[in-house]
Amino acid sequence: MLNQIHDESLTSISSDLWREEPGCIEWLNDKDPKSVVYVNFGSITVITAHQLIEVAWGLANSKKSFLWIIRPDMVAGDDAAVLPLEFLTKTKERGKLELTRTSSKSSCNCRVLNTLRMELDFRKYSCAEWEMEINNDVQRGEVEVFVRELMDGEKGQKMRNKALDWKNKGEAAAGPNGQSYQNLDQLIKDLLLPILSK
């Protein structure tokens, strides 16, 4: 809805409390549309060092570009979240790793456009509609197949189409005649205006 505000005096106001990392945007701008997988384990999922390595090699073997957000507290126990040098060397041209500064929100709070998002919850990741699943016993081969299907397969195309549909519906709802816009306007009229008029 911020896009609907055209008052120049309000341009310094942001709805995002987190600083964006311009490096993510610059890196993504050099990639072709629909060519990057966004990998994020969320703010509470904890995995083992073995699972981290398996996901890393699955991404590497997929040969796809990726933006991977890694929290410092993501790996369980005393194990350090260390990725093999060989992995880093193999993926340096097509992979970007961002280490978060806090466990609650990605430091790469960039507007990720033209990407497919792979949020992995190792308690169980499942997309029943497209019969895609990754669970605790993750293996690099599974991750590779999963990423390739997301990026090149029919199931991935269906996901992109559905995401585009949601995006269009969200934009319509937030537009001047949309339901979200009207609900916010009504909330302001019902709650704030009576207070301000006193």
Backbone bond lengths (Angstrom), bond angles and torsions (degrees), N, CA, C in turn:
res aa  C-N    CA-C-N  psi(-1)  N-CA   C-N-CA  omega(-1)  CA-C   N-CA-C  phi
1 M - - - 1.448 - - 1.523 111.65 -
2 L 1.339 116.35 -19.14 1.462 118.99 177.59 1.520 111.65 -59.33
3 N 1.324 116.83 -30.23 1.460 120.57 -179.79 1.523 112.18 -65.67
4 Q 1.327 117.41 -15.69 1.463 121.22 -178.76 1.530 111.93 -86.05
5 I 1.339 117.06 -10.61 1.465 121.30 -178.36 1.522 108.69 -88.75
6 H 1.325 116.65 120.97 1.463 120.84 -176.97 1.531 112.08 -115.72
7 D 1.318 116.60 18.21 1.461 121.95 178.52 1.528 108.78 -84.67
8 E 1.318 117.64 111.98 1.470 122.25 -176.89 1.526 112.84 -59.33
9 S 1.329 117.44 -27.00 1.463 119.61 -178.43 1.528 112.02 -71.50
10 L 1.318 116.88 -11.67 1.465 120.65 -178.67 1.532 113.25 -103.57
11 T 1.312 117.93 6.10 1.471 120.34 -174.98 1.526 113.57 -66.82
12 S 1.308 117.55 -21.50 1.468 119.74 -179.73 1.527 112.07 -81.32
13 I 1.324 117.38 -9.00 1.464 121.22 -179.46 1.523 108.72 -87.76
14 S 1.320 115.65 131.77 1.465 120.45 -179.85 1.513 109.47 -122.22
15 S 1.322 116.38 148.41 1.466 120.33 176.95 1.522 111.11 -89.77
16 D 1.312 117.67 -4.50 1.452 122.10 -177.30 1.525 109.39 -103.04
17 L 1.319 115.61 122.77 1.461 120.32 -179.11 1.527 112.83 -85.70
18 W 1.322 116.82 -4.19 1.454 121.31 -177.27 1.512 110.22 -109.81
19 R 1.309 115.17 139.07 1.455 121.03 179.43 1.521 110.23 -71.91
20 E 1.306 115.46 132.02 1.453 119.26 177.12 1.523 109.70 -79.80
21 E 1.320 115.06 149.01 1.452 120.93 177.73 1.527 107.71 -99.15
22 P 1.329 118.04 108.10 1.468 119.62 -176.49 1.520 113.42 -63.11
23 G 1.325 117.80 -22.36 1.458 120.32 178.61 1.518 112.35 -59.91
24 C 1.329 116.37 -34.67 1.470 119.91 177.96 1.519 110.51 -64.78
25 I 1.328 115.85 -46.34 1.461 120.53 -178.73 1.527 110.22 -63.61
26 E 1.320 116.72 -45.78 1.466 120.40 179.60 1.521 110.81 -59.86
27 W 1.323 116.54 -42.88 1.451 120.73 -179.76 1.530 110.38 -65.24
28 L 1.345 116.75 -45.75 1.460 120.65 -179.82 1.521 112.14 -65.06
29 N 1.332 117.19 -34.37 1.465 120.28 -179.85 1.524 112.62 -62.62
30 D 1.324 116.63 -22.56 1.466 120.32 178.27 1.522 113.13 -85.48
31 K 1.331 117.01 -2.98 1.467 120.90 -177.82 1.528 110.23 -101.97
32 D 1.311 115.33 152.25 1.457 120.88 177.10 1.528 110.20 -68.65
33 P 1.337 117.15 150.97 1.469 119.73 175.43 1.527 111.18 -56.93
34 K 1.318 115.55 141.62 1.474 123.52 176.80 1.519 113.00 61.72
35 S 1.332 117.03 31.46 1.462 119.37 -176.58 1.532 113.44 -118.34
36 V 1.337 118.28 2.23 1.469 121.10 -174.21 1.534 110.50 -121.51
37 V 1.318 115.82 133.69 1.463 121.71 173.83 1.530 107.47 -95.47
38 Y 1.322 117.30 129.63 1.460 122.76 176.62 1.522 107.28 -98.12
39 V 1.330 117.01 118.21 1.460 121.92 -176.39 1.524 108.62 -111.79
40 N 1.334 115.89 126.33 1.451 120.87 -177.63 1.521 108.36 -149.15
41 F 1.314 117.08 129.35 1.453 121.63 179.78 1.522 111.73 -91.18
42 G 1.325 117.43 5.01 1.455 120.17 -179.90 1.517 111.50 79.35
43 S 1.327 115.30 -170.37 1.464 119.82 -173.51 1.522 113.95 -98.63
44 I 1.340 118.27 -9.50 1.469 118.17 -177.03 1.522 114.19 -125.46
45 T 1.309 118.69 -16.93 1.461 120.68 -178.26 1.521 110.88 -65.47
46 V 1.315 115.85 133.02 1.463 122.47 177.75 1.528 107.01 -119.88
47 I 1.328 116.10 134.46 1.456 121.02 -178.99 1.517 109.51 -125.61
48 T 1.308 115.65 172.72 1.463 120.03 177.37 1.528 109.02 -91.45
49 A 1.315 115.58 164.65 1.463 120.36 177.04 1.526 110.23 -61.32
50 H 1.331 116.56 -36.13 1.469 120.55 178.78 1.530 110.51 -63.27
51 Q 1.331 117.54 -44.45 1.466 120.82 179.00 1.525 111.14 -62.56
52 L 1.321 116.67 -39.71 1.466 121.07 177.75 1.527 110.43 -58.91
53 I 1.327 115.94 -46.19 1.466 120.83 -179.41 1.524 110.89 -64.66
54 E 1.320 116.94 -40.89 1.466 120.23 -179.57 1.525 111.09 -64.56
55 V 1.321 117.22 -42.50 1.468 120.04 177.02 1.524 110.06 -63.64
56 A 1.328 116.31 -43.11 1.466 120.62 179.94 1.529 110.95 -57.78
57 W 1.328 117.66 -49.67 1.459 120.11 -178.00 1.528 111.57 -70.18
58 G 1.325 117.18 -30.81 1.462 119.69 174.50 1.520 110.92 -63.14
59 L 1.333 116.65 -42.73 1.469 120.88 176.34 1.527 110.54 -64.08
60 A 1.315 116.31 -45.17 1.465 120.28 -179.21 1.521 111.12 -60.79
61 N 1.320 116.38 -45.42 1.462 120.72 -176.64 1.528 112.98 -71.61
62 S 1.332 117.07 -20.03 1.473 120.36 179.34 1.525 111.49 -70.94
63 K 1.330 116.19 -21.34 1.471 122.78 -178.71 1.529 112.60 66.24
64 K 1.324 117.73 17.18 1.463 122.01 179.75 1.529 109.88 -100.06
65 S 1.333 115.78 152.06 1.469 120.44 174.91 1.520 108.99 -72.64
66 F 1.337 115.53 146.70 1.463 118.56 -179.08 1.525 111.11 -148.72
67 L 1.317 114.64 150.67 1.458 124.05 171.33 1.517 105.18 -117.33
68 W 1.331 117.09 114.80 1.462 121.82 -172.11 1.523 109.28 -118.19
69 I 1.328 115.82 121.51 1.464 122.29 178.22 1.526 108.09 -94.29
70 I 1.337 116.39 124.89 1.461 121.17 -178.49 1.528 109.36 -123.22
71 R 1.336 116.30 124.04 1.469 121.79 176.12 1.524 109.61 -85.57
72 P 1.339 117.50 147.46 1.466 119.48 177.81 1.531 113.02 -63.58
73 D 1.341 117.50 -27.71 1.466 121.29 -177.19 1.532 112.21 -101.82
74 M 1.300 117.28 20.70 1.458 121.15 -174.19 1.533 113.18 -75.88
75 V 1.326 117.12 -30.99 1.461 120.95 -177.17 1.521 109.77 -92.11
76 A 1.337 115.73 130.74 1.466 122.27 -175.16 1.520 112.69 -70.80
77 G 1.316 114.81 153.57 1.453 121.91 172.45 1.513 113.88 68.08
78 D 1.312 114.83 -151.87 1.452 121.10 -177.70 1.523 112.74 -85.27
79 D 1.327 115.35 -4.52 1.467 118.89 -179.24 1.521 110.07 -65.71
80 A 1.288 116.07 138.09 1.461 121.09 176.77 1.523 108.96 -88.58
81 A 1.323 115.02 145.93 1.471 120.21 177.92 1.522 107.97 -80.12
82 V 1.320 116.18 77.90 1.460 121.29 -176.70 1.522 108.95 -110.91
83 L 1.313 114.87 124.94 1.455 120.13 176.85 1.522 108.71 -97.60
84 P 1.331 117.22 142.00 1.460 119.97 -178.07 1.524 112.08 -61.50
85 L 1.310 116.70 142.36 1.460 122.44 177.89 1.527 110.83 -57.60
86 E 1.317 116.29 -36.93 1.468 120.71 179.52 1.537 110.52 -61.28
87 F 1.344 116.38 -39.72 1.466 120.29 177.56 1.527 110.27 -63.62
88 L 1.329 116.24 -46.07 1.467 120.78 -178.52 1.527 110.83 -62.61
89 T 1.323 116.63 -40.07 1.461 121.12 179.15 1.523 110.83 -67.16
90 K 1.320 116.04 -43.35 1.468 121.34 -176.89 1.528 112.48 -66.28
91 T 1.330 117.14 -29.83 1.469 120.45 -173.73 1.523 114.02 -110.43
92 K 1.323 118.55 7.40 1.471 120.25 -172.06 1.523 112.87 -61.29
93 E 1.325 119.29 -29.80 1.464 121.71 -178.69 1.525 112.67 -82.92
94 R 1.333 117.40 -21.60 1.464 118.59 -175.35 1.515 114.02 -126.11
95 G 1.316 116.81 2.19 1.455 120.00 179.86 1.513 111.35 -123.53
96 K 1.333 115.78 142.20 1.462 120.89 174.75 1.511 107.83 -127.71
97 L 1.328 115.66 124.79 1.457 122.18 176.98 1.515 108.38 -104.98
98 E 1.319 116.30 132.92 1.459 121.47 176.37 1.508 108.47 -122.52
99 L 1.309 117.16 119.72 1.458 122.16 176.68 1.508 108.04 -88.21
100 T 1.332 116.51 125.19 1.460 119.48 -179.35 1.518 110.15 -75.10
101 R 1.316 115.14 154.24 1.464 120.64 178.02 1.517 111.40 -89.47
102 T 1.334 116.48 -23.58 1.461 121.14 178.20 1.511 107.97 -132.53
103 S 1.318 115.77 162.56 1.459 118.90 -178.90 1.521 111.91 -84.69
104 S 1.317 118.49 -9.17 1.459 119.26 -173.20 1.509 114.26 -93.51
105 K 1.321 117.89 -21.43 1.465 118.77 -175.72 1.515 109.07 -152.57
106 S 1.296 115.19 143.34 1.457 119.59 179.38 1.518 110.97 -65.17
107 S 1.329 116.81 138.07 1.463 119.48 175.16 1.514 110.41 -73.23
108 C 1.303 115.46 -16.88 1.461 119.24 179.28 1.518 107.41 -97.14
109 N 1.304 115.49 65.48 1.453 120.43 -178.46 1.516 109.13 -83.36
110 C 1.310 115.16 57.41 1.448 119.41 -177.80 1.514 109.54 -95.62
111 R 1.300 114.69 158.69 1.460 118.91 177.14 1.522 106.77 -79.27
112 V 1.311 116.51 98.19 1.457 121.08 -174.28 1.520 108.15 -83.18
113 L 1.317 115.04 106.95 1.452 121.47 -179.25 1.518 109.03 -107.68
114 N 1.298 115.19 153.70 1.462 121.45 177.24 1.527 112.46 56.61
115 T 1.322 116.47 38.90 1.457 120.31 176.61 1.522 108.83 -127.74
116 L 1.297 115.40 161.95 1.453 121.06 167.78 1.510 106.52 -106.56
117 R 1.289 116.94 136.23 1.451 121.80 -175.51 1.519 109.30 -99.09
118 M 1.319 116.24 128.62 1.455 121.11 176.46 1.523 106.72 -117.34
119 E 1.318 116.48 93.68 1.456 120.33 177.61 1.512 107.28 -92.25
120 L 1.312 116.44 119.10 1.450 120.16 -175.68 1.514 110.75 -106.35
121 D 1.308 115.57 122.26 1.450 121.80 173.76 1.517 105.21 -112.69
122 F 1.331 117.28 110.44 1.453 119.03 -172.15 1.517 113.20 -78.91
123 R 1.340 117.26 1.27 1.453 116.38 166.32 1.522 106.64 -67.97
124 K 1.320 116.81 -38.33 1.459 123.94 168.95 1.513 107.74 174.72
125 Y 1.296 116.41 125.61 1.460 120.75 172.90 1.516 105.67 -105.64
126 S 1.305 116.16 129.13 1.448 118.26 -179.12 1.509 109.94 -148.50
127 C 1.283 115.32 139.05 1.451 121.86 171.57 1.518 104.94 -127.19
128 A 1.335 115.65 86.04 1.460 121.27 -171.37 1.522 112.24 -59.85
129 E 1.319 116.68 -36.67 1.458 119.67 -176.53 1.527 110.93 -59.03
130 W 1.338 116.30 -34.80 1.462 119.49 -179.09 1.526 111.56 -110.74
131 E 1.337 116.71 10.71 1.457 122.67 176.63 1.524 112.65 52.59
132 M 1.344 115.52 46.64 1.460 120.26 177.72 1.525 107.44 -116.62
133 E 1.317 115.97 129.73 1.453 118.45 -175.79 1.524 110.85 -147.39
134 I 1.326 114.60 138.84 1.458 121.13 170.95 1.515 105.81 -132.75
135 N 1.329 118.22 132.39 1.456 119.33 -179.34 1.526 110.64 -129.32
136 N 1.333 116.46 -162.77 1.463 121.27 -174.04 1.520 114.01 -55.91
137 D 1.309 117.70 -30.79 1.458 121.23 -177.19 1.525 110.13 -90.03
138 V 1.316 116.33 45.38 1.468 121.11 -175.44 1.519 110.81 -63.09
139 Q 1.327 114.05 139.42 1.459 120.52 177.86 1.518 108.53 -130.39
140 R 1.324 115.75 147.49 1.467 120.64 -175.44 1.522 112.50 -55.95
141 G 1.314 117.18 -36.73 1.459 120.03 178.34 1.517 112.24 -62.11
142 E 1.342 116.77 -40.51 1.465 121.31 176.98 1.517 110.78 -62.00
143 V 1.328 115.66 -45.78 1.464 120.08 -178.58 1.522 109.89 -63.15
144 E 1.316 117.16 -43.20 1.467 120.89 179.04 1.528 111.04 -59.03
145 V 1.324 116.81 -48.09 1.469 121.30 179.89 1.525 110.11 -63.25
146 F 1.328 115.96 -42.23 1.466 121.98 -179.86 1.528 110.60 -59.73
147 V 1.326 116.47 -47.95 1.467 121.07 -179.04 1.524 110.74 -64.97
148 R 1.311 117.38 -44.35 1.471 120.28 179.31 1.527 111.25 -61.99
149 E 1.336 116.61 -39.94 1.468 119.91 178.33 1.529 110.47 -65.98
150 L 1.329 116.54 -40.95 1.466 119.58 177.37 1.521 111.96 -60.64
151 M 1.315 115.81 -42.85 1.459 120.20 -173.49 1.520 114.16 -84.83
152 D 1.320 117.61 -36.53 1.465 120.52 -171.57 1.522 114.35 -118.42
153 G 1.312 117.34 -18.64 1.459 119.98 -170.94 1.519 114.65 -87.41
154 E 1.316 113.52 171.19 1.464 121.27 179.62 1.525 110.76 -64.27
155 K 1.336 116.78 -39.28 1.467 120.02 179.34 1.524 110.82 -63.83
156 G 1.325 115.93 -40.89 1.461 119.83 177.58 1.515 111.63 -63.75
157 Q 1.325 116.68 -38.97 1.471 120.20 178.14 1.524 110.43 -64.02
158 K 1.333 116.77 -39.77 1.469 120.34 177.40 1.527 109.96 -62.68
159 M 1.332 116.90 -40.06 1.463 120.84 178.50 1.526 110.27 -63.67
160 R 1.342 116.70 -43.68 1.463 120.01 179.19 1.525 110.67 -62.45
161 N 1.319 116.32 -42.96 1.470 119.85 179.08 1.525 110.99 -62.04
162 K 1.324 116.17 -41.61 1.470 120.21 179.95 1.529 110.05 -66.94
163 A 1.333 116.91 -41.94 1.468 120.61 178.40 1.525 110.78 -62.76
164 L 1.325 117.14 -40.28 1.463 121.32 178.02 1.522 110.50 -64.63
165 D 1.320 116.52 -38.54 1.464 121.49 176.82 1.530 110.30 -62.12
166 W 1.353 117.04 -45.34 1.465 121.15 177.96 1.531 110.67 -62.37
167 K 1.332 115.92 -41.77 1.472 120.40 179.14 1.525 110.21 -59.73
168 N 1.323 116.82 -47.53 1.463 120.86 -179.77 1.523 111.63 -63.04
169 K 1.322 116.66 -40.66 1.470 120.19 178.41 1.524 110.97 -66.42
170 G 1.332 116.32 -39.01 1.468 120.33 177.95 1.516 111.68 -64.37
171 E 1.342 116.43 -43.48 1.462 120.18 178.53 1.527 111.14 -64.33
172 A 1.328 116.15 -39.31 1.468 119.70 178.77 1.525 110.52 -65.74
173 A 1.336 116.95 -40.65 1.466 120.59 -179.90 1.521 111.86 -66.90
174 A 1.338 116.54 -32.31 1.469 120.98 -178.43 1.516 112.40 -87.65
175 G 1.328 117.67 -8.26 1.471 120.96 179.14 1.515 111.69 -71.76
176 P 1.340 117.60 169.41 1.463 122.22 -175.41 1.529 114.89 -54.12
177 N 1.312 117.79 -30.77 1.464 120.14 179.13 1.524 112.56 -103.86
178 G 1.311 116.43 7.13 1.464 120.75 -176.55 1.511 113.07 -81.44
179 Q 1.340 115.09 161.94 1.463 121.68 -176.48 1.530 112.27 -64.20
180 S 1.321 118.32 -41.99 1.469 120.33 -179.95 1.519 110.93 -64.58
181 Y 1.308 115.75 -43.77 1.464 120.86 178.96 1.525 110.40 -60.70
182 Q 1.322 116.55 -46.23 1.462 121.15 -179.71 1.524 111.68 -65.52
183 N 1.361 116.46 -38.92 1.468 119.59 178.08 1.521 111.66 -64.25
184 L 1.328 117.68 -41.49 1.459 120.96 177.90 1.523 110.68 -65.20
185 D 1.314 115.48 -43.18 1.463 120.20 178.18 1.528 110.35 -59.71
186 Q 1.323 117.15 -42.76 1.469 121.25 179.28 1.524 110.98 -66.65
187 L 1.313 117.47 -39.12 1.466 121.46 177.59 1.523 110.62 -60.38
188 I 1.323 116.03 -44.54 1.470 120.39 178.82 1.525 110.26 -62.10
189 K 1.303 116.68 -44.72 1.468 120.83 179.70 1.525 111.75 -63.35
190 D 1.325 116.53 -41.85 1.469 120.66 -175.93 1.528 113.33 -77.66
191 L 1.322 118.17 -35.64 1.467 120.81 -173.77 1.523 114.75 -105.80
192 L 1.299 116.98 -46.88 1.459 119.27 -172.53 1.522 113.65 -84.96
193 L 1.302 117.25 -43.34 1.467 119.51 -176.62 1.532 112.74 -61.23
194 P 1.348 119.65 -41.34 1.471 118.82 176.06 1.535 112.82 -59.58
195 I 1.340 115.29 -37.12 1.476 119.21 179.75 1.519 110.67 -69.68
196 L 1.324 116.53 -43.42 1.459 121.14 -178.56 1.519 112.97 -70.09
197 S 1.320 117.57 -26.29 1.465 120.39 -177.93 1.516 113.04 -82.40
198 K 1.338 117.91 -6.23 1.486 120.47 179.39 1.506 111.22 -75.12
